Amino acid sequence: MKIIGHPLGAYQANCYIVYDENTKDGFIIDPGDEGSTILDVINREKLNIKFIILTHGHFDHIGAVNKIKEALNIPVYMNEKDGFMIKSGKQKIGMAYPKFENFNPDRFVKEGDTISCGGNTIEIIETPGHTPGGISIKLDGYVFTGDTLFAGSIGRYDFEGGSFEDIVNSIKNKLFTLPDDTIVCPGHGQGTKIGIEKETSSFF
């Protein structure tokens, strides 16, 4: 498995392209902006992208969904509890991305769901708190945490639907139960490990 990460857009949200080096089958996590950049990588590496999966519905993580979806004709997965965020007027999508068009998710994923891609199995972990429908994506020693857990910090919980209690519970009772050597790929900033955050986070 190979991971290509790109911080994209004005908010430098991390987009991850994850694929099997043998089959070239892969998927995209959080295409937030700069759809042409994402497509250039896919074409350069000759990848067979099967789907897009969103860790949550904030505009800086979904801004390039339509461009990628239409170019590759692939489905989009997200948690149903964040579905309200892709409607017109929510999260100031129109202001940040004037050309943004609503999209209809093709599949809603929830706690415990698994998805196969390129010989690997993806596990969905519901991690609400930053948003009601935030998810983390576990795969082969990695966990993609969106805006739930960062290196040295946690996600904001003062947006619509956010909750400090929920985000703390998500991290403590779900993410921190993963092995200490699990590599954390967050929605912004550099990566870290579960063990490092358990030992050093001032929130726990």
C-alpha positions as CSV (number, residue, x, y, z in Angstrom):
1,M,0.0,0.0,0.0
2,K,1.2,3.5,-0.8
3,I,-0.1,6.8,0.5
4,I,0.3,10.2,-1.3
5,G,-0.7,13.1,0.8
6,H,-1.2,16.7,-0.5
7,P,-2.2,19.8,1.6
8,L,-4.6,21.6,-0.8
9,G,-6.4,24.9,-0.9
10,A,-6.4,28.0,1.2
11,Y,-6.9,25.9,4.4
12,Q,-4.3,23.4,3.4
13,A,-6.5,20.4,4.2
14,N,-4.8,17.1,3.6
15,C,-6.0,15.0,0.7
16,Y,-4.8,11.4,0.6
17,I,-4.5,9.2,-2.4
18,V,-4.2,5.6,-1.1
19,Y,-3.5,2.7,-3.5
20,D,-2.1,-0.8,-3.8
21,E,1.3,-0.7,-5.6
22,N,0.7,-4.0,-7.3
23,T,-2.9,-3.6,-8.6
24,K,-2.9,0.2,-8.8
25,D,-6.4,0.1,-7.3
26,G,-7.0,2.9,-4.8
27,F,-9.2,5.6,-3.4
28,I,-9.2,9.3,-2.4
29,I,-9.8,10.7,1.1
30,D,-11.0,14.3,1.4
31,P,-10.4,16.0,-2.0
32,G,-10.9,19.5,-0.6
33,D,-9.6,21.6,-3.5
34,E,-7.3,21.7,-6.5
35,G,-9.0,18.9,-8.3
36,S,-6.6,19.2,-11.3
37,T,-3.6,18.5,-9.0
38,I,-5.3,15.4,-7.7
39,L,-6.1,14.2,-11.2
40,D,-2.5,14.9,-12.3
41,V,-1.2,12.6,-9.6
42,I,-3.7,9.9,-10.6
43,N,-2.8,10.1,-14.2
44,R,0.9,10.2,-13.5
45,E,0.8,7.1,-11.3
46,K,-1.7,5.4,-13.7
47,L,-4.1,4.6,-10.8
48,N,-7.5,2.9,-10.9
49,I,-9.4,5.0,-8.4
50,K,-12.5,3.2,-7.1
51,F,-14.2,5.7,-4.8
52,I,-13.9,8.9,-2.8
53,I,-14.4,8.8,1.0
54,L,-15.0,11.9,3.2
55,T,-14.0,12.1,6.8
56,H,-16.5,14.8,7.3
57,G,-18.6,17.4,5.5
58,H,-16.7,20.7,6.0
59,F,-16.1,22.6,2.8
60,D,-12.3,22.5,2.9
61,H,-12.5,18.7,2.7
62,I,-15.1,18.4,-0.1
63,G,-14.4,21.3,-2.4
64,A,-13.1,19.1,-5.3
65,V,-15.5,16.2,-4.9
66,N,-17.6,17.1,-8.0
67,K,-14.6,17.6,-10.3
68,I,-13.1,14.3,-9.3
69,K,-16.4,12.4,-9.3
70,E,-17.3,13.6,-12.8
71,A,-13.8,13.1,-14.2
72,L,-13.5,9.5,-12.9
73,N,-17.1,8.5,-12.7
74,I,-16.7,7.1,-9.2
75,P,-18.9,7.0,-6.1
76,V,-18.7,9.2,-3.0
77,Y,-18.9,7.7,0.6
78,M,-19.6,9.7,3.8
79,N,-21.4,9.4,7.1
80,E,-25.1,10.3,6.8
81,K,-25.0,12.5,9.9
82,D,-22.9,15.1,8.0
83,G,-25.2,15.0,5.0
84,F,-26.7,18.4,5.9
85,M,-23.4,20.1,5.4
86,I,-23.4,19.6,1.6
87,K,-26.7,21.5,1.2
88,S,-26.7,25.0,-0.1
89,G,-25.8,27.7,2.4
90,K,-24.2,25.4,5.0
91,Q,-20.6,26.0,6.2
92,K,-20.4,29.0,3.8
93,I,-19.6,26.6,0.9
94,G,-20.8,29.2,-1.6
95,M,-18.5,31.9,-0.3
96,A,-15.4,29.7,-0.1
97,Y,-16.1,27.8,-3.4
98,P,-18.3,29.9,-5.7
99,K,-18.5,27.2,-8.3
100,F,-19.4,24.5,-5.7
101,E,-22.4,22.4,-6.7
102,N,-24.2,20.1,-4.3
103,F,-23.5,16.4,-4.7
104,N,-25.4,13.3,-3.6
105,P,-23.4,10.8,-1.7
106,D,-23.6,7.3,-3.3
107,R,-23.2,5.4,0.0
108,F,-23.5,6.3,3.6
109,V,-21.0,4.5,5.8
110,K,-21.2,3.9,9.5
111,E,-19.3,2.4,12.5
112,G,-18.0,-1.1,11.7
113,D,-18.5,-1.0,8.0
114,T,-15.6,-2.4,5.9
115,I,-14.7,-1.7,2.3
116,S,-12.3,-3.7,0.2
117,C,-9.9,-2.0,-2.2
118,G,-6.8,-3.3,-3.9
119,G,-6.5,-6.3,-1.6
120,N,-6.8,-4.1,1.5
121,T,-9.7,-3.8,3.9
122,I,-10.8,-0.3,5.2
123,E,-12.6,-0.1,8.5
124,I,-14.9,2.8,9.4
125,I,-14.8,4.2,12.9
126,E,-17.4,6.9,13.8
127,T,-15.6,9.7,15.6
128,P,-18.1,12.5,16.1
129,G,-17.2,15.8,17.9
130,H,-15.7,18.0,15.3
131,T,-18.9,17.3,13.3
132,P,-21.8,14.9,14.1
133,G,-20.8,12.6,11.2
134,G,-17.1,12.6,11.5
135,I,-15.4,9.3,10.7
136,S,-11.9,7.9,10.9
137,I,-10.6,5.4,8.4
138,K,-8.5,2.5,9.6
139,L,-6.3,0.7,7.2
140,D,-3.2,-1.6,7.6
141,G,-1.5,0.2,10.5
142,Y,-2.8,3.7,9.6
143,V,-5.7,5.7,10.7
144,F,-7.0,8.8,8.8
145,T,-8.6,11.0,11.4
146,G,-9.9,14.0,9.5
147,D,-10.2,16.9,11.8
148,T,-10.7,14.8,15.0
149,L,-7.1,14.2,16.1
150,F,-4.0,16.2,15.1
151,A,-0.3,16.0,16.0
152,G,-0.4,17.6,19.5
153,S,-4.0,18.8,19.3
154,I,-7.6,17.9,18.7
155,G,-10.2,19.3,16.3
156,R,-12.3,22.3,16.9
157,Y,-15.7,21.6,18.4
158,D,-17.3,25.0,18.2
159,F,-18.8,24.6,14.7
160,E,-22.4,23.6,14.1
161,G,-23.0,20.2,15.5
162,G,-19.7,20.0,17.3
163,S,-19.2,18.8,20.9
164,F,-16.2,18.8,23.2
165,E,-17.5,15.8,25.1
166,D,-18.1,13.8,21.9
167,I,-14.6,14.6,20.4
168,V,-12.9,13.6,23.7
169,N,-14.9,10.4,23.9
170,S,-14.1,9.6,20.2
171,I,-10.4,10.0,20.8
172,K,-10.2,8.4,24.2
173,N,-12.5,5.5,23.7
174,K,-11.9,4.7,20.0
175,L,-8.7,6.1,18.6
176,F,-6.7,5.6,21.7
177,T,-7.7,1.9,21.8
178,L,-5.7,1.4,18.5
179,P,-2.1,0.1,18.8
180,D,0.4,2.7,19.9
181,D,2.4,2.3,16.7
182,T,-0.7,3.2,14.5
183,I,0.3,6.0,12.2
184,V,-2.1,9.0,12.3
185,C,-2.8,10.8,9.1
186,P,-4.8,13.9,10.1
187,G,-6.9,16.4,8.1
188,H,-4.3,19.2,8.6
189,G,-0.7,19.3,9.5
190,Q,1.9,16.6,9.9
191,G,1.4,13.0,10.9
192,T,1.9,11.4,14.3
193,K,1.3,8.1,16.1
194,I,-1.4,7.0,18.5
195,G,1.2,6.3,21.2
196,I,2.7,9.7,21.0
197,E,-0.6,11.4,21.3
198,K,-1.6,9.3,24.3
199,E,1.6,10.2,26.1
200,T,1.9,13.9,25.2
201,S,-1.6,15.3,24.6
202,S,-2.6,18.0,27.1
203,F,-6.2,17.1,26.5
204,F,-6.0,13.7,28.2
